[in-house]
Amino acid sequence: MKAVIQRVSQASVQIEGAVKSTINKGLLVLVGIEEADNKEDIDWLTNKIINLRIFNDDSGIMNVSLLDCQGEILVVSQFTLHASTKKGNRPSYIKAARPESAIPLYKQFVTALTDLLGRPVPTGEFGADMQVSLINDGPVTIIIDTKQRD
């Protein structure tokens, strides 16, 4: 499982011109799922995201977690995070999970974040053509791959 985590002051997702989800201060999480991912990956990644100390404290130092600052999370599925560009100029997405295995894991990921956050987590729509808008705060962008956690 790969995630691109962006600290935002605002983020939203539009589908077919209509706003599906929006947040204010918090994290935009783009998540890519591969066939080898499982519940262990979900548990590790959701705990990491919720506890990342990437918000500023009173001294302006990144030392505060999403939970501490009562921030929001917006989750958007993005299979292209698993693009391989080793050969040629057309990316291969062979490592990205097929929808039949990715959708249940995506739903479990969102549910786990919802449980840890203690309130609903807005999302995009799996497989939809989405337009994502954000105001990156900092900018702060962190990339996490559950297969590289050791």
Z-matrix of the N, CA and C atoms (Angstrom, degrees):
N
C 1 1.440
C 2 1.522 1 107.57
N 3 1.305 2 115.50 1 132.10
C 4 1.459 3 120.35 2 177.38
C 5 1.518 4 108.31 3 -118.70
N 6 1.330 5 114.82 4 144.17
C 7 1.459 6 119.59 5 177.31
C 8 1.516 7 109.65 6 -137.43
N 9 1.317 8 114.98 7 136.66
C 10 1.456 9 122.08 8 168.89
C 11 1.520 10 104.61 9 -107.33
N 12 1.328 11 115.34 10 118.49
C 13 1.456 12 122.10 11 -174.55
C 14 1.520 13 107.90 12 -111.64
N 15 1.322 14 115.73 13 121.87
C 16 1.456 15 120.54 14 -179.09
C 17 1.520 16 109.19 15 -119.78
N 18 1.335 17 115.18 16 126.46
C 19 1.458 18 119.80 17 174.78
C 20 1.520 19 106.62 18 -76.65
N 21 1.330 20 115.98 19 125.12
C 22 1.461 21 120.29 20 -174.09
C 23 1.525 22 111.12 21 -127.75
N 24 1.321 23 114.43 22 153.35
C 25 1.458 24 119.08 23 168.96
C 26 1.525 25 109.32 24 -94.59
N 27 1.348 26 115.05 25 -14.12
C 28 1.465 27 121.09 26 178.23
C 29 1.522 28 108.15 27 -167.32
N 30 1.344 29 117.04 28 143.04
C 31 1.465 30 121.77 29 175.13
C 32 1.520 31 108.74 30 -155.14
N 33 1.344 32 114.91 31 150.59
C 34 1.457 33 119.44 32 178.01
C 35 1.522 34 110.24 33 -152.28
N 36 1.334 35 114.85 34 162.06
C 37 1.454 36 122.54 35 177.01
C 38 1.523 37 107.89 36 -127.73
N 39 1.333 38 114.70 37 130.55
C 40 1.458 39 120.99 38 174.52
C 41 1.522 40 109.35 39 -114.85
N 42 1.330 41 114.98 40 142.34
C 43 1.456 42 121.39 41 175.45
C 44 1.524 43 106.52 42 -131.42
N 45 1.327 44 115.41 43 123.10
C 46 1.469 45 122.18 44 -178.08
C 47 1.528 46 111.57 45 52.24
N 48 1.329 47 115.97 46 41.76
C 49 1.458 48 122.01 47 175.20
C 50 1.516 49 116.02 48 82.14
N 51 1.325 50 117.71 49 -5.50
C 52 1.468 51 121.07 50 -179.96
C 53 1.526 52 110.11 51 -108.00
N 54 1.331 53 116.27 52 136.63
C 55 1.466 54 120.54 53 177.85
C 56 1.523 55 108.78 54 -70.85
N 57 1.335 56 115.44 55 122.06
C 58 1.463 57 120.70 56 177.93
C 59 1.514 58 110.88 57 -91.09
N 60 1.337 59 116.59 58 -43.73
C 61 1.459 60 121.01 59 -176.19
C 62 1.515 61 109.90 60 -147.27
N 63 1.326 62 114.95 61 150.79
C 64 1.462 63 120.39 62 177.27
C 65 1.520 64 109.59 63 -150.52
N 66 1.330 65 116.22 64 147.63
C 67 1.467 66 121.56 65 174.30
C 68 1.525 67 108.75 66 -136.56
N 69 1.316 68 114.27 67 163.84
C 70 1.455 69 121.09 68 170.38
C 71 1.517 70 107.32 69 -103.23
N 72 1.307 71 119.33 70 -137.43
C 73 1.465 72 123.28 71 -176.39
C 74 1.529 73 111.37 72 -51.88
N 75 1.331 74 114.66 73 125.37
C 76 1.454 75 118.85 74 178.83
C 77 1.504 76 112.67 75 164.60
N 78 1.336 77 115.18 76 -143.66
C 79 1.453 78 121.98 77 -175.88
C 80 1.520 79 111.21 78 -126.29
N 81 1.324 80 115.85 79 130.77
C 82 1.455 81 121.93 80 167.12
C 83 1.525 82 105.11 81 -94.30
N 84 1.324 83 116.27 82 122.31
C 85 1.458 84 121.18 83 -178.50
C 86 1.522 85 108.82 84 -116.12
N 87 1.336 86 115.32 85 113.01
C 88 1.456 87 121.80 86 172.72
C 89 1.525 88 105.65 87 -92.98
N 90 1.322 89 117.44 88 123.76
C 91 1.461 90 119.80 89 -174.59
C 92 1.524 91 110.78 90 -124.86
N 93 1.339 92 114.60 91 133.11
C 94 1.458 93 122.30 92 176.54
C 95 1.513 94 109.37 93 -117.01
N 96 1.320 95 116.09 94 134.26
C 97 1.464 96 121.64 95 -176.22
C 98 1.515 97 109.01 96 -113.81
N 99 1.331 98 115.93 97 136.25
C 100 1.455 99 120.97 98 176.07
C 101 1.522 100 109.51 99 -114.10
N 102 1.321 101 116.57 100 164.24
C 103 1.467 102 121.88 101 -175.59
C 104 1.529 103 113.01 102 -56.96
N 105 1.318 104 118.26 103 -32.29
C 106 1.462 105 121.41 104 -176.10
C 107 1.531 106 113.01 105 -79.44
N 108 1.320 107 118.62 106 -4.60
C 109 1.468 108 120.95 107 -177.19
C 110 1.528 109 111.41 108 -73.32
N 111 1.346 110 114.12 109 151.68
C 112 1.461 111 119.93 110 -178.58
C 113 1.534 112 110.03 111 -150.82
N 114 1.323 113 116.72 112 -172.61
C 115 1.466 114 122.12 113 -177.49
C 116 1.530 115 111.56 114 -60.55
N 117 1.303 116 117.65 115 -34.71
C 118 1.462 117 120.90 116 178.02
C 119 1.534 118 110.82 117 -60.70
N 120 1.322 119 116.96 118 -41.70
C 121 1.466 120 121.38 119 176.90
C 122 1.530 121 110.39 120 -63.09
N 123 1.322 122 116.29 121 -43.79
C 124 1.462 123 120.93 122 179.56
C 125 1.526 124 110.57 123 -60.94
N 126 1.327 125 116.72 124 -49.45
C 127 1.467 126 120.77 125 -178.22
C 128 1.527 127 111.35 126 -60.25
N 129 1.328 128 116.26 127 -45.52
C 130 1.466 129 119.61 128 -178.20
C 131 1.527 130 110.88 129 -65.38
N 132 1.338 131 116.46 130 -46.36
C 133 1.461 132 120.40 131 -176.13
C 134 1.525 133 111.84 132 -68.20
N 135 1.314 134 118.19 133 -43.01
C 136 1.464 135 119.42 134 -178.99
C 137 1.529 136 111.02 135 -64.90
N 138 1.315 137 117.00 136 -39.95
C 139 1.473 138 119.48 137 176.58
C 140 1.519 139 111.64 138 -64.63
N 141 1.314 140 116.35 139 -39.39
C 142 1.467 141 120.87 140 178.39
C 143 1.524 142 110.07 141 -63.37
N 144 1.327 143 117.27 142 -47.47
C 145 1.468 144 121.47 143 -178.08
C 146 1.522 145 111.14 144 -61.44
N 147 1.298 146 117.03 145 -48.87
C 148 1.464 147 121.70 146 -174.10
C 149 1.532 148 111.71 147 -66.50
N 150 1.340 149 116.54 148 -26.71
C 151 1.465 150 120.61 149 -175.99
C 152 1.528 151 114.74 150 -105.12
N 153 1.343 152 117.89 151 -1.06
C 154 1.462 153 119.95 152 177.63
C 155 1.526 154 109.70 153 -57.31
N 156 1.299 155 116.67 154 127.70
C 157 1.468 156 120.59 155 179.54
C 158 1.526 157 108.32 156 -94.35
N 159 1.333 158 114.65 157 80.96
C 160 1.466 159 119.87 158 -176.25
C 161 1.526 160 112.74 159 -123.52
N 162 1.323 161 116.35 160 12.98
C 163 1.463 162 120.75 161 174.25
C 164 1.522 163 108.00 162 -106.41
N 165 1.321 164 115.99 163 148.17
C 166 1.458 165 120.67 164 -174.96
C 167 1.524 166 112.48 165 -73.55
N 168 1.325 167 114.35 166 140.54
C 169 1.461 168 119.74 167 171.53
C 170 1.525 169 108.82 168 -87.10
N 171 1.315 170 117.68 169 -171.45
C 172 1.467 171 121.24 170 -177.66
C 173 1.531 172 113.00 171 -64.14
N 174 1.336 173 116.72 172 -20.07
C 175 1.462 174 121.05 173 179.00
C 176 1.527 175 112.32 174 -92.61
N 177 1.335 176 116.91 175 2.26
C 178 1.461 177 120.46 176 -179.92
C 179 1.517 178 113.44 177 81.78
N 180 1.329 179 117.86 178 15.43
C 181 1.466 180 122.59 179 -179.35
C 182 1.527 181 108.63 180 -102.17
N 183 1.332 182 116.79 181 136.23
C 184 1.463 183 120.06 182 177.61
C 185 1.525 184 108.70 183 -68.35
N 186 1.332 185 114.87 184 98.57
C 187 1.455 186 120.65 185 -174.71
C 188 1.528 187 111.49 186 -146.84
N 189 1.337 188 117.71 187 12.05
C 190 1.455 189 122.24 188 -174.26
C 191 1.530 190 108.92 189 -123.36
N 192 1.327 191 115.97 190 135.54
C 193 1.472 192 120.57 191 179.14
C 194 1.522 193 110.95 192 -86.71
N 195 1.310 194 114.99 193 169.88
C 196 1.457 195 122.19 194 176.43
C 197 1.526 196 110.48 195 -58.47
N 198 1.323 197 116.36 196 -41.49
C 199 1.464 198 120.57 197 178.59
C 200 1.523 199 111.19 198 -62.58
N 201 1.335 200 116.00 199 -42.54
C 202 1.465 201 120.79 200 -177.81
C 203 1.520 202 112.65 201 -64.29
N 204 1.325 203 117.18 202 -34.40
C 205 1.476 204 120.16 203 -176.33
C 206 1.528 205 112.41 204 -100.01
N 207 1.348 206 116.67 205 6.34
C 208 1.471 207 121.54 206 178.90
C 209 1.531 208 112.02 207 58.28
N 210 1.349 209 116.15 208 36.63
C 211 1.455 210 120.98 209 -179.80
C 212 1.520 211 112.23 210 -76.52
N 213 1.321 212 114.61 211 171.03
C 214 1.459 213 122.46 212 -179.56
C 215 1.528 214 109.63 213 -109.40
N 216 1.327 215 115.63 214 165.26
C 217 1.464 216 121.82 215 176.58
C 218 1.523 217 108.48 216 -129.65
N 219 1.331 218 116.02 217 136.40
C 220 1.459 219 122.83 218 171.06
C 221 1.523 220 106.46 219 -120.83
N 222 1.335 221 117.38 220 123.28
C 223 1.461 222 122.18 221 -177.93
C 224 1.523 223 109.82 222 -108.22
N 225 1.339 224 115.03 223 131.14
C 226 1.459 225 121.87 224 178.58
C 227 1.529 226 108.34 225 -129.81
N 228 1.332 227 116.51 226 125.70
C 229 1.464 228 120.08 227 177.55
C 230 1.525 229 109.23 228 -72.13
N 231 1.336 230 115.48 229 141.13
C 232 1.462 231 119.15 230 -179.08
C 233 1.528 232 109.87 231 -151.67
N 234 1.338 233 115.28 232 91.31
C 235 1.465 234 120.55 233 -178.51
C 236 1.524 235 112.08 234 -62.86
N 237 1.333 236 117.97 235 -23.34
C 238 1.464 237 120.56 236 -176.90
C 239 1.528 238 112.72 237 -67.28
N 240 1.325 239 117.96 238 -9.87
C 241 1.469 240 119.88 239 174.73
C 242 1.529 241 111.11 240 -64.14
N 243 1.322 242 116.66 241 -19.00
C 244 1.466 243 120.76 242 179.48
C 245 1.527 244 112.36 243 -99.40
N 246 1.315 245 116.77 244 20.02
C 247 1.467 246 121.06 245 179.34
C 248 1.526 247 110.76 246 -64.58
N 249 1.303 248 115.66 247 136.15
C 250 1.461 249 121.64 248 172.15
C 251 1.525 250 107.41 249 -106.97
N 252 1.318 251 115.94 250 127.32
C 253 1.464 252 120.78 251 -179.22
C 254 1.524 253 111.56 252 -116.88
N 255 1.334 254 116.33 253 23.32
C 256 1.466 255 120.20 254 -176.75
C 257 1.526 256 112.82 255 -67.33
N 258 1.330 257 117.10 256 -36.84
C 259 1.460 258 120.79 257 -177.48
C 260 1.515 259 109.98 258 -114.45
N 261 1.285 260 116.69 259 129.89
C 262 1.464 261 121.53 260 173.94
C 263 1.518 262 113.54 261 64.57
N 264 1.318 263 114.99 262 -162.39
C 265 1.461 264 121.09 263 -176.77
C 266 1.521 265 113.40 264 -111.96
N 267 1.315 266 116.73 265 -3.50
C 268 1.461 267 119.84 266 177.63
C 269 1.525 268 108.19 267 -101.61
N 270 1.328 269 117.73 268 115.77
C 271 1.465 270 119.84 269 -177.88
C 272 1.530 271 112.20 270 -61.42
N 273 1.319 272 114.78 271 146.90
C 274 1.458 273 122.07 272 174.37
C 275 1.525 274 108.07 273 -104.41
N 276 1.316 275 116.62 274 138.60
C 277 1.463 276 121.29 275 -179.33
C 278 1.521 277 110.80 276 -114.41
N 279 1.323 278 116.43 277 29.30
C 280 1.458 279 122.66 278 -175.69
C 281 1.531 280 112.25 279 -59.90
N 282 1.338 281 118.07 280 -29.50
C 283 1.467 282 120.74 281 -178.95
C 284 1.528 283 113.01 282 -81.05
N 285 1.319 284 117.26 283 -17.81
C 286 1.465 285 120.18 284 179.76
C 287 1.524 286 109.52 285 -68.73
N 288 1.328 287 115.77 286 138.29
C 289 1.463 288 120.66 287 -179.49
C 290 1.525 289 111.08 288 -67.42
N 291 1.302 290 115.48 289 145.73
C 292 1.463 291 121.30 290 174.53
C 293 1.525 292 108.18 291 -69.97
N 294 1.325 293 118.45 292 152.26
C 295 1.470 294 121.18 293 -176.62
C 296 1.529 295 114.51 294 -52.41
N 297 1.325 296 117.97 295 -38.35
C 298 1.470 297 119.69 296 -177.49
C 299 1.529 298 113.63 297 -62.32
N 300 1.323 299 117.61 298 -26.95
C 301 1.469 300 119.70 299 175.06
C 302 1.524 301 111.43 300 -101.60
N 303 1.321 302 118.26 301 -28.78
C 304 1.467 303 121.23 302 -177.65
C 305 1.530 304 112.70 303 -73.32
N 306 1.326 305 117.67 304 -40.93
C 307 1.468 306 120.17 305 -175.92
C 308 1.533 307 111.90 306 -60.60
N 309 1.339 308 119.90 307 -47.94
C 310 1.470 309 118.16 308 177.55
C 311 1.532 310 113.03 309 -60.70
N 312 1.329 311 117.46 310 -38.49
C 313 1.463 312 120.29 311 178.40
C 314 1.532 313 111.10 312 -67.83
N 315 1.321 314 116.95 313 -39.26
C 316 1.464 315 121.61 314 176.89
C 317 1.528 316 110.29 315 -60.34
N 318 1.323 317 116.50 316 -46.00
C 319 1.463 318 121.08 317 178.81
C 320 1.524 319 111.30 318 -62.83
N 321 1.334 320 117.03 319 -40.67
C 322 1.464 321 120.91 320 177.40
C 323 1.528 322 110.95 321 -63.99
N 324 1.324 323 116.50 322 -38.76
C 325 1.463 324 122.52 323 178.35
C 326 1.528 325 109.98 324 -61.41
N 327 1.320 326 117.12 325 -48.35
C 328 1.465 327 121.75 326 180.00
C 329 1.524 328 110.39 327 -64.32
N 330 1.323 329 117.58 328 -41.81
C 331 1.467 330 121.63 329 178.83
C 332 1.530 331 110.71 330 -63.00
N 333 1.326 332 116.76 331 -42.30
C 334 1.472 333 120.59 332 179.27
C 335 1.526 334 110.60 333 -63.16
N 336 1.333 335 117.78 334 -42.96
C 337 1.468 336 120.65 335 177.00
C 338 1.529 337 111.02 336 -63.90
N 339 1.322 338 116.84 337 -41.02
C 340 1.464 339 121.73 338 178.17
C 341 1.522 340 110.49 339 -59.78
N 342 1.331 341 116.60 340 -44.78
C 343 1.460 342 121.22 341 179.37
C 344 1.522 343 111.69 342 -63.39
N 345 1.327 344 117.01 343 -43.80
C 346 1.471 345 120.91 344 -179.50
C 347 1.523 346 111.99 345 -69.20
N 348 1.311 347 116.92 346 -36.60
C 349 1.461 348 121.80 347 -178.36
C 350 1.530 349 111.61 348 -78.87
N 351 1.327 350 116.29 349 -29.19
C 352 1.454 351 120.72 350 179.19
C 353 1.521 352 113.83 351 83.59
N 354 1.318 353 116.05 352 14.77
C 355 1.466 354 120.85 353 176.59
C 356 1.533 355 108.07 354 -159.08
N 357 1.349 356 116.56 355 162.13
C 358 1.470 357 119.04 356 -176.98
C 359 1.531 358 113.22 357 -58.34
N 360 1.324 359 114.86 358 144.73
C 361 1.461 360 122.42 359 177.13
C 362 1.526 361 107.51 360 -109.13
N 363 1.345 362 117.30 361 114.55
C 364 1.458 363 119.25 362 177.76
C 365 1.527 364 110.97 363 -68.37
N 366 1.332 365 115.18 364 155.29
C 367 1.459 366 120.68 365 -176.35
C 368 1.524 367 110.96 366 -139.86
N 369 1.324 368 112.72 367 171.91
C 370 1.451 369 120.12 368 165.61
C 371 1.516 370 106.70 369 -84.36
N 372 1.324 371 116.64 370 -153.21
C 373 1.460 372 120.88 371 177.81
C 374 1.516 373 107.95 372 -128.05
N 375 1.312 374 116.60 373 120.10
C 376 1.450 375 121.61 374 -176.30
C 377 1.524 376 110.06 375 -53.91
N 378 1.328 377 116.96 376 126.81
C 379 1.457 378 123.16 377 175.74
C 380 1.516 379 115.63 378 82.17
N 381 1.329 380 117.09 379 -5.13
C 382 1.467 381 119.68 380 -178.75
C 383 1.529 382 110.85 381 -81.78
N 384 1.322 383 115.51 382 158.68
C 385 1.460 384 122.11 383 171.15
C 386 1.530 385 105.57 384 -82.12
N 387 1.318 386 116.40 385 108.55
C 388 1.463 387 121.77 386 -173.13
C 389 1.519 388 111.10 387 -114.93
N 390 1.310 389 115.75 388 148.92
C 391 1.450 390 122.16 389 170.93
C 392 1.531 391 106.01 390 -112.27
N 393 1.323 392 114.77 391 117.04
C 394 1.461 393 120.88 392 -176.96
C 395 1.520 394 108.12 393 -105.58
N 396 1.323 395 115.55 394 127.33
C 397 1.463 396 121.33 395 177.03
C 398 1.510 397 108.46 396 -116.89
N 399 1.327 398 115.92 397 143.97
C 400 1.457 399 118.98 398 178.69
C 401 1.515 400 111.03 399 -155.16
N 402 1.299 401 113.81 400 155.08
C 403 1.455 402 121.31 401 167.40
C 404 1.519 403 104.11 402 -114.58
N 405 1.343 404 115.08 403 104.09
C 406 1.458 405 121.82 404 -177.60
C 407 1.519 406 107.79 405 -72.89
N 408 1.317 407 116.66 406 123.49
C 409 1.456 408 123.13 407 -176.36
C 410 1.519 409 109.44 408 -91.96
N 411 1.298 410 116.66 409 109.74
C 412 1.466 411 121.13 410 177.71
C 413 1.516 412 112.93 411 133.38
N 414 1.283 413 121.10 412 -70.58
C 415 1.457 414 128.05 413 -2.50
C 416 1.526 415 111.48 414 -74.79
N 417 1.320 416 114.84 415 145.07
C 418 1.462 417 121.77 416 174.27
C 419 1.520 418 106.96 417 -125.54
N 420 1.334 419 116.05 418 117.46
C 421 1.454 420 122.49 419 178.33
C 422 1.520 421 108.12 420 -135.24
N 423 1.336 422 116.10 421 127.26
C 424 1.462 423 121.68 422 -177.41
C 425 1.522 424 108.23 423 -126.72
N 426 1.335 425 116.25 424 136.15
C 427 1.459 426 121.76 425 178.38
C 428 1.524 427 108.09 426 -111.20
N 429 1.331 428 115.93 427 129.59
C 430 1.462 429 121.08 428 179.88
C 431 1.524 430 108.69 429 -128.00
N 432 1.324 431 115.73 430 133.59
C 433 1.462 432 123.11 431 176.10
C 434 1.524 433 107.08 432 -122.26
N 435 1.340 434 117.22 433 118.31
C 436 1.464 435 119.80 434 -176.99
C 437 1.519 436 112.47 435 -64.96
N 438 1.312 437 116.74 436 -18.95
C 439 1.470 438 119.72 437 179.57
C 440 1.532 439 111.46 438 -81.74
N 441 1.314 440 117.10 439 -4.84
C 442 1.470 441 121.16 440 179.25
C 443 1.522 442 111.32 441 -119.55
N 444 1.326 443 116.90 442 31.85
C 445 1.475 444 119.65 443 -176.00
C 446 1.515 445 114.30 444 -84.76
N 447 1.319 446 117.86 445 -12.54
C 448 1.478 447 119.23 446 -179.68
C 449 1.500 448 112.25 447 -82.45
